[in-house]
Amino acid sequence: MDYYSGVLTGAQSTPYRDGYIEAKIWYEPEVPGFWGAFWLLHRYYDSPQDTGANGKRRTEIDWEFVRGPGGEFLGGPYDTDRIPVAYHYDDGQWSISGGGFKGPNGSPGLSVQCDGTEITNVVGLGPVKQPSGEDLAGNWHRYGVWKTDNFVKWYLDGELVASVCDPAIVSQIEMYPIINIAIGGNFPGPPNPEDYPTSMLVDYLSLWEPPVK
């Protein structure tokens, strides 16, 4: 317990079901063991109301800023020239990520992106990279999610970079945003003490919702 991390949460202030949410974020390059994230979590996670119109429980939508060897999750290794994106439901038992669409015990899933590209147990989402291939850390970038009852779309600096267009699995209940830093673990690997403290800066978090009819 040698490290402290931090979190910003919209659990009490920013629940939404349909709309576009965006955060402008900067984080340090060259920091092994760093695991920052901008993600959305089911508002009623693990409560009696933890269900959607389609029955999908414990849903989560992720942007993950990570530097480390990878390990158990999402097929690493990862450096800060790429960012994993993911969609999870049923407490992460079903996950769509860079490693494909996998269920309990690795069982295969099948879904589709909005351009018609199939998502299978070997073809997933991301990781997201810049067209130039340059590092995403050390610069401000805008990370967005457009969520409705029918689809989830991920945006980098206003450009669509990944999507899931499948109302059978997309969360159909309110979610809320979280921005946090975690240190170490199986995904980024162990931190080097000389690299800490470090920073992840947030310029803004903005939400656009459709007008009430």
N, CA, C and O of each residue as an XYZ file, in Angstrom:
852
protein
N       0.837     -1.203      0.000
C       0.000      0.000      0.000
C       0.870      1.250      0.000
O       0.633      2.185      0.765
N       1.879      1.255     -0.868
C       2.823      2.364     -0.891
C       2.390      3.491     -1.813
O       3.068      4.517     -1.880
N       1.275      3.332     -2.530
C       0.851      4.329     -3.504
C      -0.584      4.762     -3.228
O      -1.422      3.963     -2.810
N      -0.845      6.026     -3.466
C      -2.202      6.557     -3.417
C      -2.617      6.927     -4.830
O      -1.797      7.396     -5.619
N      -3.884      6.719     -5.153
C      -4.404      7.139     -6.450
C      -5.647      7.980     -6.223
O      -6.066      8.185     -5.084
N      -6.235      8.464     -7.304
C      -7.350      9.391     -7.156
C      -8.458      9.097     -8.140
O      -8.262      8.388     -9.128
N      -9.649      9.662     -7.853
C     -10.803      9.406     -8.702
C     -11.724     10.621     -8.712
O     -11.896     11.292     -7.693
N     -12.311     10.895     -9.869
C     -13.435     11.825    -10.033
C     -14.629     10.986    -10.456
O     -14.523     10.177    -11.377
N     -15.756     11.169     -9.798
C     -16.920     10.349    -10.124
C     -18.166     11.206    -10.281
O     -18.376     12.172     -9.548
N     -18.985     10.831    -11.253
C     -20.260     11.501    -11.478
C     -21.437     10.696    -10.977
O     -22.562     10.890    -11.437
N     -21.191      9.783    -10.029
C     -22.250      8.881     -9.564
C     -23.461      9.643     -9.041
O     -24.598      9.224     -9.252
N     -23.221     10.761     -8.358
C     -24.320     11.520     -7.777
C     -24.764     12.696     -8.648
O     -25.837     13.260     -8.435
N     -23.932     13.064     -9.631
C     -24.203     14.308    -10.352
C     -24.478     14.139    -11.838
O     -25.126     15.006    -12.424
N     -24.014     13.059    -12.482
C     -24.026     13.009    -13.937
C     -24.517     11.678    -14.487
O     -23.859     11.124    -15.368
N     -25.628     11.136    -14.020
C     -26.150      9.926    -14.659
C     -26.817     10.278    -15.985
O     -27.482     11.309    -16.089
N     -26.646      9.441    -16.984
C     -27.320      9.677    -18.264
C     -27.494      8.357    -18.993
O     -26.773      7.388    -18.750
N     -28.455      8.344    -19.879
C     -28.775      7.136    -20.642
C     -28.502      7.318    -22.128
O     -28.098      6.371    -22.803
N     -28.715      8.513    -22.642
C     -28.629      8.769    -24.074
C     -27.921     10.098    -24.270
O     -28.430     11.138    -23.853
N     -26.738     10.077    -24.908
C     -26.037     11.326    -25.155
C     -24.566     11.102    -25.431
O     -24.083      9.970    -25.468
N     -23.858     12.218    -25.627
C     -22.425     12.204    -25.915
C     -21.690     12.808    -24.729
O     -22.034     13.899    -24.273
N     -20.685     12.111    -24.230
C     -19.899     12.584    -23.101
C     -18.432     12.599    -23.508
O     -17.952     11.675    -24.164
N     -17.720     13.662    -23.112
C     -16.337     13.843    -23.553
C     -15.496     14.421    -22.431
O     -15.937     15.311    -21.704
N     -14.278     13.907    -22.296
C     -13.306     14.441    -21.339
C     -12.030     14.813    -22.085
O     -11.584     14.091    -22.977
N     -11.452     15.948    -21.709
C     -10.166     16.366    -22.262
C      -9.103     16.072    -21.201
O      -9.139     16.618    -20.099
N      -8.156     15.198    -21.558
C      -7.248     14.617    -20.561
C      -5.806     14.670    -21.050
O      -5.523     14.529    -22.239
N      -4.905     14.879    -20.094
C      -3.445     14.848    -20.324
C      -2.833     13.945    -19.269
O      -3.221     13.998    -18.102
N      -1.878     13.115    -19.672
C      -1.171     12.305    -18.685
C       0.286     12.138    -19.086
O       0.650     12.285    -20.252
N       1.109     11.829    -18.093
C       2.557     11.766    -18.265
C       2.974     10.598    -19.161
O       2.410      9.509    -19.048
N       3.944     10.803    -20.041
C       4.532      9.677    -20.774
C       5.597      8.977    -19.931
O       6.033      9.494    -18.902
N       6.000      7.814    -20.378
C       7.138      7.095    -19.793
C       6.980      6.823    -18.302
O       7.909      7.046    -17.526
N       5.798      6.339    -17.901
C       5.559      5.999    -16.492
C       5.056      4.548    -16.416
O       3.846      4.327    -16.463
N       5.950      3.559    -16.300
C       5.501      2.172    -16.162
C       4.640      1.996    -14.911
O       4.850      2.650    -13.890
N       3.673      1.100    -15.024
C       2.802      0.837    -13.888
C       1.641      1.793    -13.768
O       0.871      1.710    -12.811
N       1.497      2.707    -14.726
C       0.419      3.701    -14.698
C      -0.817      3.125    -15.377
O      -0.718      2.530    -16.449
N      -1.977      3.299    -14.759
C      -3.235      2.814    -15.328
C      -4.311      3.850    -15.035
O      -4.988      3.795    -14.009
N      -4.454      4.798    -15.961
C      -5.520      5.779    -15.865
C      -6.691      5.352    -16.730
O      -6.538      4.529    -17.632
N      -7.858      5.911    -16.454
C      -9.032      5.514    -17.226
C     -10.107      6.592    -17.180
O     -10.247      7.311    -16.190
N     -10.865      6.691    -18.276
C     -12.113      7.445    -18.363
C     -13.153      6.410    -18.752
O     -13.086      5.837    -19.839
N     -14.116      6.167    -17.868
C     -15.036      5.062    -18.114
C     -16.409      5.375    -17.562
O     -16.593      6.279    -16.747
N     -17.374      4.591    -18.040
C     -18.772      4.736    -17.639
C     -19.208      3.447    -16.949
O     -18.877      2.346    -17.388
N     -19.951      3.608    -15.873
C     -20.396      2.463    -15.095
C     -21.908      2.516    -14.920
O     -22.495      3.590    -14.790
N     -22.526      1.343    -14.920
C     -23.950      1.184    -14.684
C     -24.347      1.914    -13.399
O     -23.755      1.671    -12.348
N     -25.333      2.798    -13.467
C     -25.694      3.616    -12.311
C     -26.142      2.778    -11.119
O     -25.876      3.138     -9.973
N     -26.811      1.680    -11.379
C     -27.367      0.870    -10.291
C     -26.564     -0.414    -10.078
O     -27.113     -1.452     -9.709
N     -25.270     -0.323    -10.315
C     -24.402     -1.494    -10.242
C     -24.607     -2.235     -8.920
O     -24.444     -1.663     -7.842
N     -24.966     -3.509     -9.019
C     -25.115     -4.372     -7.854
C     -26.191     -3.884     -6.888
O     -26.017     -3.961     -5.672
N     -27.291     -3.387     -7.421
C     -28.422     -2.991     -6.586
C     -29.678     -3.665     -7.143
O     -29.626     -4.246     -8.227
N     -30.804     -3.600     -6.426
C     -32.025     -4.236     -6.949
C     -32.468     -3.681     -8.297
O     -33.192     -4.347     -9.036
N     -32.031     -2.445     -8.625
C     -32.399     -1.854     -9.912
C     -31.353     -2.132    -10.988
O     -31.406     -1.537    -12.064
N     -30.413     -3.016    -10.718
C     -29.301     -3.290    -11.619
C     -29.757     -4.165    -12.784
O     -29.414     -5.344    -12.872
N     -30.529     -3.564    -13.661
C     -30.949     -4.243    -14.885
C     -31.319     -3.186    -15.913
O     -31.629     -2.050    -15.555
N     -31.289     -3.545    -17.154
C     -31.725     -2.645    -18.215
C     -32.952     -3.222    -18.894
O     -33.423     -4.305    -18.546
N     -33.465     -2.476    -19.876
C     -34.637     -2.969    -20.610
C     -34.328     -4.291    -21.292
O     -35.221     -5.110    -21.506
N     -33.055     -4.498    -21.634
C     -32.660     -5.750    -22.279
C     -32.034     -6.730    -21.287
O     -31.515     -7.769    -21.697
N     -32.075     -6.419    -19.997
C     -31.603     -7.348    -18.980
C     -30.109     -7.429    -18.799
O     -29.636     -8.304    -18.074
N     -29.327     -6.535    -19.441
C     -27.875     -6.576    -19.294
C     -27.483     -5.864    -18.000
O     -27.839     -4.705    -17.789
N     -26.750     -6.565    -17.139
C     -26.409     -6.065    -15.819
C     -24.932     -5.690    -15.748
O     -24.113     -6.160    -16.537
N     -24.618     -4.834    -14.782
C     -23.232     -4.485    -14.449
C     -22.430     -4.129    -15.696
O     -21.397     -4.736    -15.981
N     -22.920     -3.138    -16.430
C     -22.280     -2.753    -17.681
C     -21.205     -1.698    -17.441
O     -21.255     -0.939    -16.472
N     -20.228     -1.671    -18.351
C     -19.073     -0.775    -18.227
C     -18.544     -0.457    -19.625
O     -18.427     -1.346    -20.467
N     -18.224      0.825    -19.867
C     -17.662      1.299    -21.138
C     -16.348      1.988    -20.821
O     -16.319      2.873    -19.965
N     -15.249      1.611    -21.487
C     -13.905      2.026    -21.059
C     -13.088      2.719    -22.133
O     -13.100      2.334    -23.302
N     -12.369      3.764    -21.698
C     -11.119      4.248    -22.290
C     -10.043      3.977    -21.231
O     -10.212      4.389    -20.084
N      -8.945      3.299    -21.578
C      -7.940      2.962    -20.576
C      -6.558      3.442    -21.030
O      -6.028      2.996    -22.047
N      -5.994      4.363    -20.244
C      -4.681      4.940    -20.548
C      -3.654      4.186    -19.710
O      -3.613      4.339    -18.489
N      -2.836      3.384    -20.354
C      -2.018      2.454    -19.593
C      -0.626      2.333    -20.199
O      -0.455      2.400    -21.417
N       0.364      2.155    -19.329
C       1.699      1.818    -19.785
C       2.153      0.615    -18.979
O       2.283      0.697    -17.758
N       2.396     -0.496    -19.649
C       2.826     -1.669    -18.923
C       2.873     -2.887    -19.817
O       2.538     -2.807    -20.999
N       3.287     -4.021    -19.262
C       3.504     -5.221    -20.073
C       2.231     -5.955    -20.447
O       2.276     -6.878    -21.259
N       1.104     -5.574    -19.881
C      -0.129     -6.275    -20.185
C      -0.420     -7.293    -19.112
O      -0.780     -6.928    -17.993
N      -0.272     -8.559    -19.431
C      -0.553     -9.587    -18.449
C      -1.865    -10.277    -18.776
O      -2.047    -10.766    -19.891
N      -2.775    -10.321    -17.826
C      -3.991    -11.087    -18.001
C      -5.012    -10.408    -18.902
O      -5.853    -11.089    -19.488
N      -4.962     -9.083    -19.028
C      -6.094     -8.362    -19.590
C      -5.827     -7.832    -20.990
O      -4.753     -7.292    -21.254
N      -6.782     -7.979    -21.876
C      -6.872     -7.267    -23.151
C      -5.691     -7.486    -24.071
O      -5.542     -6.755    -25.051
N      -4.851     -8.460    -23.794
C      -3.874     -8.885    -24.785
C      -2.609     -8.094    -24.869
O      -1.866     -8.311    -25.827
N      -2.277     -7.190    -23.964
C      -1.052     -6.382    -23.934
C       0.088     -6.987    -24.771
O      -0.150     -7.993    -25.439
N       1.308     -6.434    -24.772
C       1.668     -5.284    -23.929
C       1.119     -3.970    -24.476
O       0.765     -3.871    -25.651
N       1.054     -2.964    -23.605
C       0.549     -1.668    -24.020
C       1.517     -0.566    -23.630
O       2.069     -0.554    -22.529
N       1.707      0.353    -24.555
C       2.445      1.565    -24.294
C       1.492      2.720    -24.559
O       0.348      2.503    -24.957
N       1.952      3.939    -24.343
C       1.044      5.077    -24.436
C       0.900      5.613    -25.857
O       0.409      6.726    -26.046
N       1.325      4.830    -26.872
C       0.981      5.167    -28.252
C      -0.326      4.512    -28.661
O      -0.749      4.639    -29.810
N      -0.970      3.813    -27.736
C      -2.242      3.145    -28.029
C      -3.081      3.116    -26.756
O      -2.555      3.119    -25.643
N      -4.401      3.087    -26.947
C      -5.315      3.097    -25.814
C      -6.349      1.994    -26.007
O      -7.086      2.010    -26.993
N      -6.416      1.047    -25.094
C      -7.480      0.046    -25.171
C      -8.853      0.677    -24.930
O      -8.999      1.573    -24.099
N      -9.844      0.201    -25.661
C     -11.246      0.528    -25.397
C     -11.969     -0.800    -25.189
O     -11.559     -1.831    -25.721
N     -13.046     -0.763    -24.411
C     -13.723     -2.020    -24.107
C     -15.159     -1.767    -23.676
O     -15.505     -0.692    -23.188
N     -15.987     -2.796    -23.873
C     -17.344     -2.816    -23.348
C     -17.532     -4.133    -22.590
O     -17.275     -5.212    -23.125
N     -17.984     -4.029    -21.337
C     -18.187     -5.213    -20.498
C     -19.621     -5.234    -19.989
O     -20.249     -4.188    -19.821
N     -20.128     -6.428    -19.748
C     -21.415     -6.533    -19.064
C     -21.472     -7.843    -18.277
O     -20.629     -8.727    -18.431
N     -22.501     -7.932    -17.424
C     -22.637     -9.064    -16.502
C     -21.356     -9.245    -15.687
O     -20.771    -10.326    -15.632
N     -20.939     -8.125    -15.048
C     -19.775     -8.120    -14.166
C     -18.508     -8.538    -14.893
O     -17.640     -9.197    -14.320
N     -18.407     -8.148    -16.164
C     -17.212     -8.449    -16.936
C     -17.123     -9.876    -17.436
O     -16.135    -10.245    -18.070
N     -18.142    -10.694    -17.163
C     -18.098    -12.055    -17.692
C     -18.145    -12.057    -19.217
O     -17.571    -12.928    -19.872
N     -18.856    -11.041    -19.780
C     -18.864    -10.853    -21.233
C     -18.132     -9.549    -21.541
O     -18.494     -8.496    -21.017
N     -17.104     -9.614    -22.389
C     -16.257     -8.458    -22.652
C     -15.912     -8.363    -24.129
O     -15.540     -9.354    -24.758
N     -16.041     -7.159    -24.675
C     -15.563     -6.858    -26.022
C     -14.377     -5.921    -25.864
O     -14.510     -4.828    -25.313
N     -13.215     -6.353    -26.350
C     -11.997     -5.563    -26.220
C     -11.097     -5.864    -27.408
O     -11.545     -6.431    -28.404
N      -9.835     -5.486    -27.303
C      -8.912     -5.762    -28.388
C      -8.727     -7.239    -28.668
O      -8.367     -7.629    -29.779
N      -8.975     -8.060    -27.659
C      -8.816     -9.496    -27.824
C     -10.025    -10.192    -28.412
O      -9.999    -11.408    -28.597
N     -11.098     -9.449    -28.715
C     -12.299    -10.039    -29.284
C     -13.463     -9.999    -28.308
O     -13.397     -9.338    -27.272
N     -14.522    -10.707    -28.645
C     -15.755    -10.766    -27.861
C     -15.784    -12.126    -27.172
O     -16.014    -13.154    -27.810
N     -15.551    -12.118    -25.872
C     -15.425    -13.361    -25.142
C     -16.330    -13.365    -23.922
O     -16.482    -12.352    -23.240
N     -16.931    -14.527    -23.656
C     -17.794    -14.713    -22.508
C     -17.141    -15.585    -21.465
O     -15.925    -15.776    -21.488
N     -17.931    -16.121    -20.545
C     -17.383    -16.962    -19.482
C     -16.552    -18.113    -20.041
O     -16.951    -18.796    -20.984
N     -15.375    -18.307    -19.423
C     -14.465    -19.387    -19.829
C     -14.036    -19.279    -21.279
O     -13.734    -20.282    -21.926
N     -14.012    -18.033    -21.792
C     -13.554    -17.818    -23.157
C     -14.555    -18.154    -24.225
O     -14.192    -18.231    -25.399
N     -15.815    -18.358    -23.862
C     -16.823    -18.695    -24.871
C     -16.966    -17.561    -25.871
O     -16.899    -16.397    -25.477
N     -17.162    -17.858    -27.159
C     -17.173    -16.815    -28.185
C     -18.472    -16.018    -28.192
O     -19.548    -16.547    -27.916
N     -18.343    -14.718    -28.517
C     -19.501    -13.867    -28.741
C     -19.488    -13.342    -30.160
O     -18.466    -13.415    -30.843
N     -20.609    -12.816    -30.606
C     -20.715    -12.255    -31.948
C     -21.533    -10.982    -31.881
O     -22.651    -10.980    -31.365
N     -20.969     -9.879    -32.412
C     -21.673     -8.608    -32.456
C     -21.222     -7.884    -33.726
O     -20.677     -8.509    -34.635
N     -21.447     -6.573    -33.790
C     -21.126     -5.846    -35.014
C     -20.823     -4.396    -34.688
O     -21.420     -3.819    -33.779
N     -19.885     -3.804    -35.437
C     -19.648     -2.369    -35.368
C     -20.635     -1.657    -36.290
O     -21.319     -2.287    -37.097
N     -20.696     -0.342    -36.157
C     -21.695      0.421    -36.889
C     -21.432      0.462    -38.388
O     -22.338      0.774    -39.161
N     -20.218      0.155    -38.814
C     -19.931      0.094    -40.250
C     -20.151     -1.294    -40.819
O     -19.853     -1.543    -41.988
N     -20.675     -2.206    -39.996
C     -20.954     -3.562    -40.447
C     -19.854     -4.561    -40.160
O     -20.039     -5.755    -40.394
N     -18.702     -4.106    -39.653
C     -17.612     -5.024    -39.329
C     -18.018     -5.949    -38.188
O     -18.471     -5.485    -37.142
N     -17.858     -7.240    -38.383
C     -18.219     -8.186    -37.338
C     -17.238     -8.122    -36.173
O     -16.037     -7.928    -36.365
N     -17.761     -8.287    -34.978
C     -16.963     -8.449    -33.764
C     -17.105     -9.898    -33.343
O     -18.211    -10.349    -33.045
N     -15.999    -10.638    -33.315
C     -16.018    -12.064    -33.018
C     -15.098    -12.353    -31.833
O     -14.599    -11.435    -31.183
N     -14.883    -13.629    -31.562
C     -13.990    -13.973    -30.459
C     -12.530    -13.718    -30.788
O     -11.676    -13.841    -29.909
N     -12.218    -13.365    -32.031
C     -10.836    -13.023    -32.391
C     -10.713    -11.621    -32.977
O      -9.605    -11.089    -33.038
N     -11.799    -11.011    -33.404
C     -11.795     -9.657    -33.955
C     -12.575     -8.765    -32.997
O     -13.795     -8.882    -32.883
N     -11.862     -7.870    -32.307
C     -12.497     -7.030    -31.308
C     -12.414     -5.552    -31.638
O     -12.577     -5.157    -32.792
N     -12.162     -4.737    -30.627
C     -12.098     -3.283    -30.745
C     -10.735     -2.785    -30.296
O     -10.234     -3.187    -29.246
N     -10.130     -1.901    -31.104
C      -8.900     -1.256    -30.693
C      -7.730     -2.241    -30.591
O      -7.806     -3.365    -31.085
N      -6.647     -1.796    -29.941
C      -6.525     -0.504    -29.263
C      -6.491      0.658    -30.244
O      -6.136      0.496    -31.412
N      -6.868      1.839    -29.748
C      -6.938      3.045    -30.571
C      -5.552      3.679    -30.672
O      -4.850      3.827    -29.672
N      -5.169      4.052    -31.895
C      -3.895      4.733    -32.131
C      -4.143      5.995    -32.939
O      -5.176      6.131    -33.595
N      -3.184      6.924    -32.887
C      -3.237      8.083    -33.762
C      -2.786      7.675    -35.166
O      -1.939      6.795    -35.315
N      -3.356      8.320    -36.206
C      -2.952      7.970    -37.575
C      -1.450      8.095    -37.796
O      -0.865      7.331    -38.563
N      -0.824      9.069    -37.117
C       0.612      9.287    -37.270
C       1.433      8.288    -36.471
O       2.640      8.172    -36.682
N       0.794      7.564    -35.557
C       1.503      6.611    -34.725
C       2.195      7.219    -33.523
O       2.851      6.503    -32.767
N       2.064      8.532    -33.328
C       2.777      9.184    -32.231
C       2.124      8.889    -30.890
O       0.984      8.432    -30.812
N       2.887      9.167    -29.833
C       2.426      8.893    -28.482
C       1.230      9.762    -28.145
O       1.172     10.929    -28.530
N       0.271      9.188    -27.421
C      -0.883      9.941    -26.960
C      -0.608     10.629    -25.627
O      -1.237     11.637    -25.305
N       0.320     10.092    -24.858
C       0.674     10.713    -23.583
C       1.492     11.979    -23.823
O       2.157     12.118    -24.849
N       1.432     12.902    -22.854
C       2.192     14.144    -22.955
C       1.508     15.211    -23.781
O       2.082     16.279    -23.998
N       0.297     14.952    -24.248
C      -0.483     15.922    -25.013
C      -1.944     15.842    -24.585
O      -2.418     14.805    -24.122
N      -2.646     16.964    -24.750
C      -4.075     16.975    -24.473
C      -4.830     16.303    -25.625
O      -4.565     16.563    -26.798
N      -5.771     15.437    -25.262
C      -6.643     14.814    -26.255
C      -8.056     14.755    -25.709
O      -8.278     14.760    -24.498
N      -9.013     14.700    -26.636
C     -10.434     14.615    -26.270
C     -10.908     13.175    -26.475
O     -10.808     12.619    -27.569
N     -11.416     12.599    -25.412
C     -11.885     11.210    -25.419
C     -13.396     11.221    -25.223
O     -13.890     11.703    -24.204
N     -14.127     10.692    -26.199
C     -15.577     10.782    -26.164
C     -16.266      9.434    -26.269
O     -15.721      8.475    -26.815
N     -17.492      9.385    -25.726
C     -18.372      8.224    -25.866
C     -19.764      8.731    -26.205
O     -20.319      9.563    -25.488
N     -20.323      8.233    -27.292
C     -21.722      8.493    -27.632
C     -22.479      7.206    -27.364
O     -22.225      6.177    -27.991
N     -23.411      7.277    -26.426
C     -24.157      6.106    -26.005
C     -25.649      6.330    -26.177
O     -26.175      7.374    -25.790
N     -26.323      5.360    -26.750
C     -27.782      5.315    -26.798
C     -28.200      3.906    -26.378
O     -27.355      3.100    -25.989
N     -29.480      3.610    -26.451
C     -29.941      2.249    -26.164
C     -29.548      1.270    -27.263
O     -29.666      0.058    -27.082
N     -29.079      1.783    -28.405
C     -28.797      0.930    -29.557
C     -27.319      0.764    -29.868
O     -26.932     -0.217    -30.504
N     -26.479      1.706    -29.431
C     -25.068      1.611    -29.786
C     -24.189      2.335    -28.768
O     -24.654      3.159    -27.981
N     -22.891      1.992    -28.817
C     -21.829      2.721    -28.124
C     -20.783      3.078    -29.170
O     -20.341      2.220    -29.934
N     -20.386      4.361    -29.202
C     -19.358      4.802    -30.135
C     -18.260      5.532    -29.364
O     -18.548      6.365    -28.505
N     -17.013      5.222    -29.672
C     -15.852      5.853    -29.047
C     -15.244      6.856    -30.036
O     -15.113      6.558    -31.223
N     -14.870      8.050    -29.540
C     -14.298      9.116    -30.371
C     -12.986      9.595    -29.776
O     -12.877      9.795    -28.566
N     -11.981      9.779    -30.641
C     -10.712     10.390    -30.264
C     -10.572     11.702    -31.020
O     -10.507     11.714    -32.249
N     -10.526     12.803    -30.285
C     -10.419     14.144    -30.886
C     -11.495     14.365    -31.951
O     -11.242     14.949    -33.005
N     -12.687     13.887    -31.651
C     -13.831     14.100    -32.531
C     -13.980     13.099    -33.655
O     -14.933     13.187    -34.430
N     -13.058     12.142    -33.768
C     -13.119     11.154    -34.844
C     -13.587      9.803    -34.294
O     -13.079      9.331    -33.277
N     -14.555      9.189    -34.973
C     -15.045      7.877    -34.578
C     -13.932      6.843    -34.746
O     -13.328      6.741    -35.814
N     -13.663      6.069    -33.677
C     -12.570      5.099    -33.732
C     -13.016      3.671    -33.408
O     -12.270      2.733    -33.687
N     -14.197      3.475    -32.833
C     -14.685      2.135    -32.521
C     -16.170      2.222    -32.198
O     -16.673      3.290    -31.850
N     -16.866      1.102    -32.315
C     -18.299      1.123    -32.032
C     -18.812     -0.287    -31.772
O     -18.221     -1.276    -32.206
N     -19.919     -0.350    -31.059
C     -20.722     -1.566    -30.906
C     -22.153     -1.165    -31.213
O     -22.722     -0.331    -30.509
N     -22.749     -1.747    -32.261
C     -24.108     -1.389    -32.680
C     -25.006     -2.608    -32.522
O     -25.309     -3.307    -33.489
N     -25.421     -2.845    -31.293
C     -26.137     -4.080    -30.999
C     -27.034     -3.862    -29.788
O     -26.580     -4.041    -28.658
N     -28.302     -3.478    -29.991
C     -29.195     -3.215    -28.857
C     -29.437     -4.427    -27.976
O     -29.937     -4.285    -26.861
N     -29.092     -5.619    -28.452
C     -29.262     -6.806    -27.621
C     -28.298     -6.833    -26.452
O     -28.566     -7.489    -25.445
N     -27.159     -6.119    -26.571
C     -26.174     -6.153    -25.490
C     -25.823     -4.776    -24.938
O     -25.270     -4.689    -23.842
N     -26.128     -3.693    -25.664
C     -25.773     -2.355    -25.193
C     -26.629     -1.986    -23.985
O     -27.825     -2.278    -23.950
N     -26.018     -1.352    -23.011
C     -26.728     -0.965    -21.794
C     -27.915     -0.059    -22.110
O     -27.777      0.928    -22.833
N     -29.072     -0.396    -21.568
C     -30.273      0.406    -21.767
C     -30.762      0.950    -20.425
O     -31.953      0.927    -20.117
N     -29.809      1.437    -19.644
C     -30.118      2.055    -18.363
C     -29.087      3.160    -18.124
O     -28.065      3.201    -18.809
N     -29.335      4.043    -17.176
C     -28.424      5.156    -16.938
C     -27.046      4.666    -16.492
O     -26.914      3.692    -15.750
N     -26.023      5.381    -16.976
C     -24.646      5.145    -16.561
C     -24.062      6.474    -16.097
O     -24.666      7.526    -16.302
N     -22.893      6.425    -15.473
C     -22.266      7.664    -15.007
C     -20.752      7.589    -15.255
O     -20.190      6.496    -15.322
N     -20.086      8.756    -15.390
C     -18.665      8.771    -15.717
C     -17.769      8.676    -14.490
O     -18.127      9.111    -13.396
N     -16.593      8.093    -14.706
C     -15.525      8.022    -13.717
C     -14.218      8.348    -14.437
O     -13.987      7.884    -15.553
N     -13.368      9.144    -13.799
C     -12.002      9.374    -14.275
C     -11.084      9.051    -13.101
O     -11.226      9.623    -12.020
N     -10.146      8.137    -13.314
C      -9.315      7.744    -12.176
C      -7.917      7.328    -12.604
O      -7.664      7.068    -13.781
N      -7.013      7.268    -11.634
C      -5.681      6.694    -11.794
C      -5.578      5.489    -10.876
O      -5.895      5.577     -9.690
N      -5.138      4.368    -11.420
C      -4.745      3.216    -10.620
C      -3.252      2.969    -10.841
O      -2.701      3.366    -11.868
N      -2.606      2.321     -9.890
C      -1.167      2.080     -9.959
C      -0.920      0.588     -9.817
O      -1.398     -0.042     -8.874
N      -0.167      0.019    -10.765
C       0.229     -1.372    -10.677
C      -0.900     -2.340    -10.990
O      -1.954     -1.939    -11.484
N      -0.679     -3.599    -10.705
C      -1.650     -4.641    -11.011
C      -1.219     -5.462    -12.211
O      -0.176     -5.206    -12.814
N      -2.042     -6.463    -12.556
C      -1.685     -7.372    -13.646
C      -1.649     -6.693    -15.003
O      -0.890     -7.105    -15.881
N      -2.469     -5.646    -15.189
C      -2.542     -5.004    -16.505
C      -1.300     -4.147    -16.777
O      -0.574     -4.448    -17.725
N      -1.019     -3.101    -16.002
C       0.159     -2.276    -16.306
C       1.451     -2.836    -15.746
O       2.526     -2.414    -16.174
N       1.392     -3.759    -14.816
C       2.610     -4.270    -14.214
C       3.071     -3.396    -13.054
O       2.413     -2.406    -12.730
N       4.181     -3.741    -12.428
C       4.624     -3.032    -11.229
C       5.172     -1.638    -11.555
O       5.780     -1.447    -12.608
N       4.963     -0.666    -10.663
C       5.511      0.673    -10.846
C       6.965      0.746    -10.409
O       7.433     -0.062     -9.607
N       7.672      1.738    -10.957
C       9.018      2.069    -10.491
C       8.919      3.275     -9.568
O       8.432      4.321     -9.996
N       9.361      3.170     -8.323
C       9.185      4.284     -7.380
C       9.747      5.606     -7.877
O       9.216      6.668     -7.551
N      10.825      5.550     -8.669
C      11.434      6.802     -9.133
C      10.558      7.555    -10.130
O      10.810      8.730    -10.394
N       9.537      6.907    -10.688
C       8.643      7.556    -11.653
C       7.461      8.249    -10.994
O       6.655      8.879    -11.679
N       7.345      8.143     -9.676
C       6.189      8.691     -8.978
C       6.630      9.725     -7.958
O       7.724      9.618     -7.404
N       5.778     10.744     -7.696
C       4.389     10.905     -8.155
C       4.293     11.248     -9.637
O       5.260     11.707    -10.245
N       3.124     11.019    -10.203
C       2.820     11.361    -11.585
C       1.471     12.056    -11.639
O       0.811     12.218    -10.613
N       1.053     12.475    -12.849
C      -0.178     13.261    -12.971
C      -1.027     12.785    -14.129
O      -0.515     12.335    -15.155
N      -2.312     12.888    -13.952
C      -3.273     12.828    -15.042
C      -4.180     14.040    -14.856
O      -4.891     14.136    -13.856
N      -4.160     14.951    -15.802
C      -4.879     16.216    -15.686
C      -6.165     16.165    -16.505
O      -6.201     15.580    -17.588
N      -7.212     16.779    -15.978
C      -8.510     16.823    -16.648
C      -8.901     18.280    -16.845
O      -9.078     19.015    -15.874
N      -9.036     18.699    -18.099
C      -9.442     20.067    -18.402
C     -10.946     20.234    -18.214
O     -11.402     21.200    -17.602
N     -11.713     19.280    -18.748
C     -13.165     19.354    -18.593
C     -13.787     17.987    -18.795
O     -13.174     17.083    -19.364
N     -14.995     17.854    -18.328
C     -15.882     16.738    -18.646
C     -17.198     17.359    -19.059
O     -17.808     18.086    -18.275
N     -17.652     17.089    -20.281
C     -18.880     17.697    -20.801
C     -19.844     16.619    -21.283
O     -19.433     15.587    -21.812
N     -21.134     16.881    -21.090
C     -22.161     15.951    -21.490
C     -23.210     16.680    -22.317
O     -23.716     17.729    -21.918
N     -23.530     16.107    -23.483
C     -24.599     16.626    -24.330
C     -25.698     15.580    -24.382
O     -25.443     14.424    -24.722
N     -26.915     15.975    -24.049
C     -28.046     15.064    -24.069
C     -29.092     15.574    -25.076
O     -29.198     16.778    -25.306
N     -29.857     14.659    -25.669
C     -30.927     15.086    -26.574
C     -31.953     15.950    -25.838
O     -32.175     15.747    -24.645
N     -32.574     16.897    -26.514
C     -33.606     17.696    -25.869
C     -34.801     16.850    -25.465
O     -35.150     15.880    -26.139
N     -35.413     17.224    -24.373
C     -36.599     16.503    -23.904
C     -37.761     16.819    -24.838
O     -38.047     17.984    -25.111
N     -38.424     15.778    -25.323
C     -39.539     15.978    -26.270
C     -40.839     16.135    -25.512
O     -41.892     16.313    -26.124
